[in-house]
Amino acid sequence: MKRIDLVRHLESHGCAFLREGSNHTIYVNRAAKRVSAVPRHREILEFTARKICKDLGVPQP
């Protein structure tokens, strides 16, 4: 999955950018009080995308 598609999916479900790390971008779901790291690669494995969504409490893409 493309990173930009995952970020758009997260933002459309209420997640917000928190901060930049060296290799990851940190997103937070303030309603569910959950945090997850999104890798800064063009392609993200489907398994990783599902785990990020599960960590943040949003539906699978």
Distance bins in CASP14 RR format, pairs under 12 A and 6 or more apart:
PFRMAT RR
TARGET T0000
AUTHOR 0000-0000-0000
RMODE 2
METHOD distances of the structure
MODEL  1
1 7 0 0 0 0 0 1 0 0 0 0 0
1 8 0 0 0 0 0 1 0 0 0 0 0
1 9 0 0 0 0 1 0 0 0 0 0 0
1 10 0 0 0 0 0 1 0 0 0 0 0
1 38 0 0 0 0 0 1 0 0 0 0 0
1 39 0 0 0 0 0 1 0 0 0 0 0
1 41 0 0 0 0 0 1 0 0 0 0 0
1 42 0 0 0 0 0 1 0 0 0 0 0
1 43 1 0 0 1 0 0 0 0 0 0 0
1 44 1 0 1 0 0 0 0 0 0 0 0
1 45 1 0 0 1 0 0 0 0 0 0 0
1 46 1 0 0 1 0 0 0 0 0 0 0
1 47 0 0 0 0 0 1 0 0 0 0 0
1 48 0 0 0 0 1 0 0 0 0 0 0
1 49 1 0 1 0 0 0 0 0 0 0 0
1 50 0 0 0 0 1 0 0 0 0 0 0
1 52 0 0 0 0 0 1 0 0 0 0 0
1 53 0 0 0 0 0 1 0 0 0 0 0
1 60 0 0 0 0 0 1 0 0 0 0 0
1 61 1 0 0 1 0 0 0 0 0 0 0
2 8 0 0 0 0 1 0 0 0 0 0 0
2 9 0 0 0 0 0 1 0 0 0 0 0
2 38 0 0 0 0 0 1 0 0 0 0 0
2 41 0 0 0 0 1 0 0 0 0 0 0
2 42 1 0 0 1 0 0 0 0 0 0 0
2 43 1 0 0 1 0 0 0 0 0 0 0
2 44 1 0 0 1 0 0 0 0 0 0 0
2 45 0 0 0 0 0 1 0 0 0 0 0
2 46 0 0 0 0 0 1 0 0 0 0 0
2 49 0 0 0 0 1 0 0 0 0 0 0
2 61 0 0 0 0 0 1 0 0 0 0 0
3 9 0 0 0 0 0 1 0 0 0 0 0
3 10 0 0 0 0 0 1 0 0 0 0 0
3 24 0 0 0 0 0 1 0 0 0 0 0
3 25 0 0 0 0 1 0 0 0 0 0 0
3 27 0 0 0 0 0 1 0 0 0 0 0
3 38 1 0 0 1 0 0 0 0 0 0 0
3 39 1 0 0 1 0 0 0 0 0 0 0
3 40 1 0 0 1 0 0 0 0 0 0 0
3 41 1 0 0 1 0 0 0 0 0 0 0
3 42 1 0 1 0 0 0 0 0 0 0 0
3 43 1 0 0 1 0 0 0 0 0 0 0
3 44 1 0 1 0 0 0 0 0 0 0 0
3 45 0 0 0 0 0 1 0 0 0 0 0
3 48 0 0 0 0 0 1 0 0 0 0 0
3 49 0 0 0 0 1 0 0 0 0 0 0
3 52 0 0 0 0 0 1 0 0 0 0 0
3 61 0 0 0 0 0 1 0 0 0 0 0
4 10 0 0 0 0 0 1 0 0 0 0 0
4 11 0 0 0 0 0 1 0 0 0 0 0
4 25 0 0 0 0 0 1 0 0 0 0 0
4 38 0 0 0 0 0 1 0 0 0 0 0
4 40 0 0 0 0 0 1 0 0 0 0 0
4 41 0 0 0 0 0 1 0 0 0 0 0
4 42 0 0 0 0 1 0 0 0 0 0 0
4 43 0 0 0 0 0 1 0 0 0 0 0
4 44 0 0 0 0 0 1 0 0 0 0 0
4 61 0 0 0 0 0 1 0 0 0 0 0
5 11 0 0 0 0 0 1 0 0 0 0 0
5 12 0 0 0 0 0 1 0 0 0 0 0
5 38 0 0 0 0 0 1 0 0 0 0 0
5 42 0 0 0 0 0 1 0 0 0 0 0
5 43 0 0 0 0 0 1 0 0 0 0 0
5 44 0 0 0 0 1 0 0 0 0 0 0
5 46 0 0 0 0 0 1 0 0 0 0 0
5 49 0 0 0 0 1 0 0 0 0 0 0
5 61 1 0 0 1 0 0 0 0 0 0 0
6 12 0 0 0 0 0 1 0 0 0 0 0
6 13 0 0 0 0 0 1 0 0 0 0 0
6 15 0 0 0 0 0 1 0 0 0 0 0
6 25 0 0 0 0 0 1 0 0 0 0 0
6 27 0 0 0 0 1 0 0 0 0 0 0
6 36 0 0 0 0 0 1 0 0 0 0 0
6 38 1 0 0 1 0 0 0 0 0 0 0
6 39 0 0 0 0 1 0 0 0 0 0 0
6 40 0 0 0 0 0 1 0 0 0 0 0
6 41 0 0 0 0 0 1 0 0 0 0 0
6 42 0 0 0 0 0 1 0 0 0 0 0
6 43 0 0 0 0 0 1 0 0 0 0 0
6 44 1 0 1 0 0 0 0 0 0 0 0
6 45 0 0 0 0 0 1 0 0 0 0 0
6 46 0 0 0 0 0 1 0 0 0 0 0
6 48 0 0 0 0 1 0 0 0 0 0 0
6 49 1 0 1 0 0 0 0 0 0 0 0
6 50 0 0 0 0 0 1 0 0 0 0 0
6 51 0 0 0 0 0 1 0 0 0 0 0
6 52 1 0 0 1 0 0 0 0 0 0 0
6 53 0 0 0 0 1 0 0 0 0 0 0
6 56 0 0 0 0 0 1 0 0 0 0 0
6 58 0 0 0 0 0 1 0 0 0 0 0
6 60 0 0 0 0 0 1 0 0 0 0 0
6 61 1 0 0 1 0 0 0 0 0 0 0
7 13 0 0 0 0 0 1 0 0 0 0 0
7 14 0 0 0 0 0 1 0 0 0 0 0
7 15 0 0 0 0 1 0 0 0 0 0 0
7 16 0 0 0 0 0 1 0 0 0 0 0
7 17 0 0 0 0 1 0 0 0 0 0 0
7 25 1 0 0 1 0 0 0 0 0 0 0
7 26 0 0 0 0 0 1 0 0 0 0 0
7 27 1 0 0 1 0 0 0 0 0 0 0
7 36 0 0 0 0 0 1 0 0 0 0 0
7 38 1 0 0 1 0 0 0 0 0 0 0
7 39 0 0 0 0 0 1 0 0 0 0 0
7 40 0 0 0 0 0 1 0 0 0 0 0
7 42 0 0 0 0 0 1 0 0 0 0 0
7 44 0 0 0 0 1 0 0 0 0 0 0
7 49 0 0 0 0 0 1 0 0 0 0 0
7 52 0 0 0 0 0 1 0 0 0 0 0
7 53 0 0 0 0 0 1 0 0 0 0 0
7 56 0 0 0 0 0 1 0 0 0 0 0
7 58 0 0 0 0 0 1 0 0 0 0 0
7 61 0 0 0 0 0 1 0 0 0 0 0
8 14 0 0 0 0 0 1 0 0 0 0 0
8 15 0 0 0 0 0 1 0 0 0 0 0
8 27 0 0 0 0 0 1 0 0 0 0 0
8 38 0 0 0 0 0 1 0 0 0 0 0
8 58 0 0 0 0 0 1 0 0 0 0 0
8 61 0 0 0 0 1 0 0 0 0 0 0
9 15 0 0 0 0 1 0 0 0 0 0 0
9 27 0 0 0 0 0 1 0 0 0 0 0
9 38 0 0 0 0 0 1 0 0 0 0 0
9 44 0 0 0 0 0 1 0 0 0 0 0
9 49 0 0 0 0 1 0 0 0 0 0 0
9 50 0 0 0 0 0 1 0 0 0 0 0
9 52 0 0 0 0 1 0 0 0 0 0 0
9 53 1 0 0 1 0 0 0 0 0 0 0
9 56 0 0 0 0 0 1 0 0 0 0 0
9 57 0 0 0 0 0 1 0 0 0 0 0
9 58 1 0 0 1 0 0 0 0 0 0 0
9 59 0 0 0 0 1 0 0 0 0 0 0
9 60 0 0 0 0 1 0 0 0 0 0 0
9 61 1 0 1 0 0 0 0 0 0 0 0
10 16 0 0 0 0 1 0 0 0 0 0 0
10 17 0 0 0 0 1 0 0 0 0 0 0
10 18 0 0 0 0 0 1 0 0 0 0 0
10 25 0 0 0 0 0 1 0 0 0 0 0
10 26 0 0 0 0 0 1 0 0 0 0 0
10 27 1 0 1 0 0 0 0 0 0 0 0
10 28 0 0 0 0 1 0 0 0 0 0 0
10 29 0 0 0 0 1 0 0 0 0 0 0
10 34 0 0 0 0 0 1 0 0 0 0 0
10 35 0 0 0 0 0 1 0 0 0 0 0
10 36 0 0 0 0 1 0 0 0 0 0 0
10 37 0 0 0 0 0 1 0 0 0 0 0
10 38 1 0 0 1 0 0 0 0 0 0 0
10 44 0 0 0 0 0 1 0 0 0 0 0
10 49 0 0 0 0 1 0 0 0 0 0 0
10 52 1 0 0 1 0 0 0 0 0 0 0
10 53 1 0 0 1 0 0 0 0 0 0 0
10 54 0 0 0 0 0 1 0 0 0 0 0
10 55 0 0 0 0 0 1 0 0 0 0 0
10 56 1 0 0 1 0 0 0 0 0 0 0
10 57 0 0 0 0 1 0 0 0 0 0 0
10 58 1 0 0 1 0 0 0 0 0 0 0
10 59 0 0 0 0 0 1 0 0 0 0 0
10 60 0 0 0 0 0 1 0 0 0 0 0
10 61 0 0 0 0 1 0 0 0 0 0 0
11 17 0 0 0 0 1 0 0 0 0 0 0
11 25 0 0 0 0 0 1 0 0 0 0 0
11 27 0 0 0 0 1 0 0 0 0 0 0
11 28 0 0 0 0 0 1 0 0 0 0 0
11 29 0 0 0 0 0 1 0 0 0 0 0
11 38 0 0 0 0 0 1 0 0 0 0 0
11 56 0 0 0 0 0 1 0 0 0 0 0
11 58 0 0 0 0 1 0 0 0 0 0 0
12 53 0 0 0 0 0 1 0 0 0 0 0
12 58 0 0 0 0 1 0 0 0 0 0 0
12 59 0 0 0 0 0 1 0 0 0 0 0
12 61 0 0 0 0 0 1 0 0 0 0 0
13 27 0 0 0 0 0 1 0 0 0 0 0
13 29 1 0 0 1 0 0 0 0 0 0 0
13 30 0 0 0 0 0 1 0 0 0 0 0
13 31 0 0 0 0 1 0 0 0 0 0 0
13 32 0 0 0 0 0 1 0 0 0 0 0
13 34 0 0 0 0 0 1 0 0 0 0 0
13 52 0 0 0 0 0 1 0 0 0 0 0
13 53 0 0 0 0 1 0 0 0 0 0 0
13 56 1 0 0 1 0 0 0 0 0 0 0
13 57 0 0 0 0 1 0 0 0 0 0 0
13 58 1 0 1 0 0 0 0 0 0 0 0
13 59 1 0 0 1 0 0 0 0 0 0 0
13 60 0 0 0 0 0 1 0 0 0 0 0
13 61 0 0 0 0 1 0 0 0 0 0 0
14 27 0 0 0 0 1 0 0 0 0 0 0
14 28 0 0 0 0 1 0 0 0 0 0 0
14 29 1 0 0 1 0 0 0 0 0 0 0
14 30 1 0 0 1 0 0 0 0 0 0 0
14 31 1 0 0 1 0 0 0 0 0 0 0
14 32 0 0 0 0 1 0 0 0 0 0 0
14 34 0 0 0 0 0 1 0 0 0 0 0
14 53 0 0 0 0 0 1 0 0 0 0 0
14 56 0 0 0 0 1 0 0 0 0 0 0
14 57 0 0 0 0 0 1 0 0 0 0 0
14 58 1 0 0 1 0 0 0 0 0 0 0
14 59 0 0 0 0 0 1 0 0 0 0 0
15 25 0 0 0 0 0 1 0 0 0 0 0
15 26 0 0 0 0 0 1 0 0 0 0 0
15 27 1 0 1 0 0 0 0 0 0 0 0
15 28 1 0 0 1 0 0 0 0 0 0 0
15 29 1 0 1 0 0 0 0 0 0 0 0
15 30 0 0 0 0 1 0 0 0 0 0 0
15 31 0 0 0 0 1 0 0 0 0 0 0
15 32 0 0 0 0 1 0 0 0 0 0 0
15 33 0 0 0 0 0 1 0 0 0 0 0
15 34 0 0 0 0 1 0 0 0 0 0 0
15 35 0 0 0 0 1 0 0 0 0 0 0
15 36 0 0 0 0 1 0 0 0 0 0 0
15 38 0 0 0 0 1 0 0 0 0 0 0
15 52 0 0 0 0 1 0 0 0 0 0 0
15 53 0 0 0 0 1 0 0 0 0 0 0
15 55 0 0 0 0 0 1 0 0 0 0 0
15 56 1 0 1 0 0 0 0 0 0 0 0
15 57 0 0 0 0 1 0 0 0 0 0 0
15 58 1 0 0 1 0 0 0 0 0 0 0
15 59 0 0 0 0 0 1 0 0 0 0 0
16 25 0 0 0 0 0 1 0 0 0 0 0
16 26 0 0 0 0 0 1 0 0 0 0 0
16 27 1 0 0 1 0 0 0 0 0 0 0
16 28 1 0 1 0 0 0 0 0 0 0 0
16 29 1 0 0 1 0 0 0 0 0 0 0
16 30 1 0 0 1 0 0 0 0 0 0 0
16 31 0 0 0 0 0 1 0 0 0 0 0
16 32 0 0 0 0 0 1 0 0 0 0 0
16 34 0 0 0 0 0 1 0 0 0 0 0
16 35 0 0 0 0 0 1 0 0 0 0 0
16 36 0 0 0 0 0 1 0 0 0 0 0
16 56 0 0 0 0 0 1 0 0 0 0 0
16 58 0 0 0 0 0 1 0 0 0 0 0
17 24 0 0 0 0 0 1 0 0 0 0 0
17 25 1 0 0 1 0 0 0 0 0 0 0
17 26 1 0 0 1 0 0 0 0 0 0 0
17 27 1 0 0 1 0 0 0 0 0 0 0
17 28 0 0 0 0 1 0 0 0 0 0 0
17 29 0 0 0 0 0 1 0 0 0 0 0
17 30 0 0 0 0 0 1 0 0 0 0 0
17 35 0 0 0 0 0 1 0 0 0 0 0
17 36 0 0 0 0 0 1 0 0 0 0 0
17 37 0 0 0 0 0 1 0 0 0 0 0
17 38 0 0 0 0 1 0 0 0 0 0 0
18 24 0 0 0 0 0 1 0 0 0 0 0
18 25 0 0 0 0 1 0 0 0 0 0 0
18 26 1 0 1 0 0 0 0 0 0 0 0
18 27 1 0 0 1 0 0 0 0 0 0 0
18 28 1 0 1 0 0 0 0 0 0 0 0
18 29 0 0 0 0 0 1 0 0 0 0 0
18 30 0 0 0 0 1 0 0 0 0 0 0
18 34 0 0 0 0 0 1 0 0 0 0 0
18 35 1 0 0 1 0 0 0 0 0 0 0
18 36 0 0 0 0 1 0 0 0 0 0 0
18 37 0 0 0 0 1 0 0 0 0 0 0
18 38 0 0 0 0 0 1 0 0 0 0 0
18 56 0 0 0 0 0 1 0 0 0 0 0
19 25 1 0 0 1 0 0 0 0 0 0 0
19 26 1 0 1 0 0 0 0 0 0 0 0
19 27 0 0 0 0 1 0 0 0 0 0 0
19 28 0 0 0 0 1 0 0 0 0 0 0
19 35 0 0 0 0 0 1 0 0 0 0 0
19 37 0 0 0 0 0 1 0 0 0 0 0
19 38 0 0 0 0 0 1 0 0 0 0 0
20 26 1 0 0 1 0 0 0 0 0 0 0
20 27 0 0 0 0 0 1 0 0 0 0 0
20 37 0 0 0 0 0 1 0 0 0 0 0
20 38 0 0 0 0 0 1 0 0 0 0 0
20 40 0 0 0 0 1 0 0 0 0 0 0
21 27 0 0 0 0 0 1 0 0 0 0 0
21 37 0 0 0 0 1 0 0 0 0 0 0
21 38 0 0 0 0 0 1 0 0 0 0 0
21 39 0 0 0 0 0 1 0 0 0 0 0
21 40 0 0 0 0 1 0 0 0 0 0 0
22 37 0 0 0 0 0 1 0 0 0 0 0
22 39 0 0 0 0 0 1 0 0 0 0 0
22 40 0 0 0 0 1 0 0 0 0 0 0
23 37 0 0 0 0 1 0 0 0 0 0 0
23 38 0 0 0 0 0 1 0 0 0 0 0
23 39 1 0 0 1 0 0 0 0 0 0 0
23 40 1 0 1 0 0 0 0 0 0 0 0
23 41 0 0 0 0 1 0 0 0 0 0 0
24 35 0 0 0 0 0 1 0 0 0 0 0
24 36 0 0 0 0 1 0 0 0 0 0 0
24 37 1 1 0 0 0 0 0 0 0 0 0
24 38 1 0 0 1 0 0 0 0 0 0 0
24 39 1 0 1 0 0 0 0 0 0 0 0
24 40 1 0 0 1 0 0 0 0 0 0 0
24 41 0 0 0 0 1 0 0 0 0 0 0
24 44 0 0 0 0 0 1 0 0 0 0 0
24 48 0 0 0 0 0 1 0 0 0 0 0
24 52 0 0 0 0 0 1 0 0 0 0 0
25 35 0 0 0 0 0 1 0 0 0 0 0
25 36 0 0 0 0 1 0 0 0 0 0 0
25 37 1 0 0 1 0 0 0 0 0 0 0
25 38 1 0 1 0 0 0 0 0 0 0 0
25 39 0 0 0 0 1 0 0 0 0 0 0
25 40 1 0 0 1 0 0 0 0 0 0 0
25 41 0 0 0 0 0 1 0 0 0 0 0
25 44 0 0 0 0 0 1 0 0 0 0 0
25 52 0 0 0 0 0 1 0 0 0 0 0
26 34 0 0 0 0 0 1 0 0 0 0 0
26 35 1 0 0 1 0 0 0 0 0 0 0
26 36 1 0 0 1 0 0 0 0 0 0 0
26 37 1 0 1 0 0 0 0 0 0 0 0
26 38 1 0 0 1 0 0 0 0 0 0 0
26 39 0 0 0 0 0 1 0 0 0 0 0
26 40 0 0 0 0 0 1 0 0 0 0 0
26 52 0 0 0 0 0 1 0 0 0 0 0
26 55 0 0 0 0 0 1 0 0 0 0 0
26 56 0 0 0 0 0 1 0 0 0 0 0
27 34 0 0 0 0 1 0 0 0 0 0 0
27 35 1 0 0 1 0 0 0 0 0 0 0
27 36 1 0 1 0 0 0 0 0 0 0 0
27 37 1 0 0 1 0 0 0 0 0 0 0
27 38 1 0 1 0 0 0 0 0 0 0 0
27 39 0 0 0 0 0 1 0 0 0 0 0
27 52 1 0 0 1 0 0 0 0 0 0 0
27 53 0 0 0 0 0 1 0 0 0 0 0
27 55 0 0 0 0 1 0 0 0 0 0 0
27 56 1 0 0 1 0 0 0 0 0 0 0
27 57 0 0 0 0 0 1 0 0 0 0 0
27 58 0 0 0 0 1 0 0 0 0 0 0
28 34 1 0 0 1 0 0 0 0 0 0 0
28 35 1 0 1 0 0 0 0 0 0 0 0
28 36 0 0 0 0 1 0 0 0 0 0 0
28 37 0 0 0 0 0 1 0 0 0 0 0
28 38 0 0 0 0 0 1 0 0 0 0 0
28 52 0 0 0 0 0 1 0 0 0 0 0
28 55 0 0 0 0 0 1 0 0 0 0 0
28 56 1 0 0 1 0 0 0 0 0 0 0
28 57 0 0 0 0 0 1 0 0 0 0 0
28 58 0 0 0 0 0 1 0 0 0 0 0
29 35 1 0 0 1 0 0 0 0 0 0 0
29 36 0 0 0 0 1 0 0 0 0 0 0
29 52 0 0 0 0 0 1 0 0 0 0 0
29 53 0 0 0 0 1 0 0 0 0 0 0
29 54 0 0 0 0 0 1 0 0 0 0 0
29 55 0 0 0 0 1 0 0 0 0 0 0
29 56 1 0 1 0 0 0 0 0 0 0 0
29 57 1 0 0 1 0 0 0 0 0 0 0
29 58 1 0 0 1 0 0 0 0 0 0 0
29 59 0 0 0 0 0 1 0 0 0 0 0
30 56 0 0 0 0 0 1 0 0 0 0 0
30 57 0 0 0 0 0 1 0 0 0 0 0
31 56 0 0 0 0 1 0 0 0 0 0 0
31 57 0 0 0 0 1 0 0 0 0 0 0
31 58 0 0 0 0 0 1 0 0 0 0 0
32 53 0 0 0 0 0 1 0 0 0 0 0
32 54 0 0 0 0 0 1 0 0 0 0 0
32 55 0 0 0 0 1 0 0 0 0 0 0
32 56 1 0 0 1 0 0 0 0 0 0 0
32 57 1 0 1 0 0 0 0 0 0 0 0
32 58 0 0 0 0 1 0 0 0 0 0 0
33 55 0 0 0 0 0 1 0 0 0 0 0
33 56 0 0 0 0 0 1 0 0 0 0 0
33 57 0 0 0 0 0 1 0 0 0 0 0
34 52 0 0 0 0 0 1 0 0 0 0 0
34 53 0 0 0 0 0 1 0 0 0 0 0
34 54 0 0 0 0 1 0 0 0 0 0 0
34 55 1 0 0 1 0 0 0 0 0 0 0
34 56 1 0 1 0 0 0 0 0 0 0 0
34 57 1 0 1 0 0 0 0 0 0 0 0
34 58 0 0 0 0 1 0 0 0 0 0 0
35 52 0 0 0 0 0 1 0 0 0 0 0
35 55 1 0 0 1 0 0 0 0 0 0 0
35 56 1 0 0 1 0 0 0 0 0 0 0
35 57 0 0 0 0 0 1 0 0 0 0 0
36 44 0 0 0 0 0 1 0 0 0 0 0
36 48 0 0 0 0 0 1 0 0 0 0 0
36 49 0 0 0 0 0 1 0 0 0 0 0
36 50 0 0 0 0 0 1 0 0 0 0 0
36 51 0 0 0 0 1 0 0 0 0 0 0
36 52 1 0 1 0 0 0 0 0 0 0 0
36 53 0 0 0 0 1 0 0 0 0 0 0
36 54 0 0 0 0 1 0 0 0 0 0 0
36 55 1 1 0 0 0 0 0 0 0 0 0
36 56 1 0 1 0 0 0 0 0 0 0 0
36 57 0 0 0 0 1 0 0 0 0 0 0
36 58 0 0 0 0 1 0 0 0 0 0 0
37 44 0 0 0 0 0 1 0 0 0 0 0
37 48 0 0 0 0 0 1 0 0 0 0 0
37 51 0 0 0 0 0 1 0 0 0 0 0
37 52 1 0 0 1 0 0 0 0 0 0 0
37 55 0 0 0 0 1 0 0 0 0 0 0
37 56 0 0 0 0 0 1 0 0 0 0 0
38 44 1 0 0 1 0 0 0 0 0 0 0
38 48 0 0 0 0 1 0 0 0 0 0 0
38 49 0 0 0 0 1 0 0 0 0 0 0
38 51 0 0 0 0 0 1 0 0 0 0 0
38 52 1 0 1 0 0 0 0 0 0 0 0
38 53 0 0 0 0 0 1 0 0 0 0 0
38 55 0 0 0 0 0 1 0 0 0 0 0
38 56 0 0 0 0 1 0 0 0 0 0 0
39 45 0 0 0 0 1 0 0 0 0 0 0
39 48 1 0 0 1 0 0 0 0 0 0 0
39 49 0 0 0 0 0 1 0 0 0 0 0
39 51 0 0 0 0 0 1 0 0 0 0 0
39 52 0 0 0 0 1 0 0 0 0 0 0
41 48 0 0 0 0 1 0 0 0 0 0 0
41 49 0 0 0 0 0 1 0 0 0 0 0
43 49 0 0 0 0 0 1 0 0 0 0 0
44 50 0 0 0 0 0 1 0 0 0 0 0
44 51 0 0 0 0 0 1 0 0 0 0 0
44 52 1 0 0 1 0 0 0 0 0 0 0
44 53 0 0 0 0 0 1 0 0 0 0 0
44 61 0 0 0 0 0 1 0 0 0 0 0
45 51 0 0 0 0 1 0 0 0 0 0 0
45 52 0 0 0 0 0 1 0 0 0 0 0
46 52 0 0 0 0 0 1 0 0 0 0 0
46 53 0 0 0 0 0 1 0 0 0 0 0
46 60 0 0 0 0 1 0 0 0 0 0 0
46 61 0 0 0 0 1 0 0 0 0 0 0
47 53 0 0 0 0 0 1 0 0 0 0 0
47 54 0 0 0 0 0 1 0 0 0 0 0
47 60 0 0 0 0 0 1 0 0 0 0 0
48 54 0 0 0 0 0 1 0 0 0 0 0
48 55 0 0 0 0 0 1 0 0 0 0 0
48 61 0 0 0 0 0 1 0 0 0 0 0
49 55 0 0 0 0 0 1 0 0 0 0 0
49 56 0 0 0 0 0 1 0 0 0 0 0
49 58 0 0 0 0 0 1 0 0 0 0 0
49 59 0 0 0 0 0 1 0 0 0 0 0
49 60 0 0 0 0 1 0 0 0 0 0 0
49 61 1 0 1 0 0 0 0 0 0 0 0
50 56 0 0 0 0 0 1 0 0 0 0 0
50 57 0 0 0 0 0 1 0 0 0 0 0
50 58 0 0 0 0 0 1 0 0 0 0 0
50 59 0 0 0 0 0 1 0 0 0 0 0
50 60 1 0 1 0 0 0 0 0 0 0 0
50 61 1 0 0 1 0 0 0 0 0 0 0
51 57 0 0 0 0 0 1 0 0 0 0 0
51 58 0 0 0 0 0 1 0 0 0 0 0
51 60 0 0 0 0 0 1 0 0 0 0 0
51 61 0 0 0 0 0 1 0 0 0 0 0
52 58 0 0 0 0 1 0 0 0 0 0 0
52 60 0 0 0 0 0 1 0 0 0 0 0
52 61 0 0 0 0 1 0 0 0 0 0 0
53 59 1 0 0 1 0 0 0 0 0 0 0
53 60 1 0 1 0 0 0 0 0 0 0 0
53 61 1 0 0 1 0 0 0 0 0 0 0
54 60 1 0 0 1 0 0 0 0 0 0 0
54 61 0 0 0 0 0 1 0 0 0 0 0
END
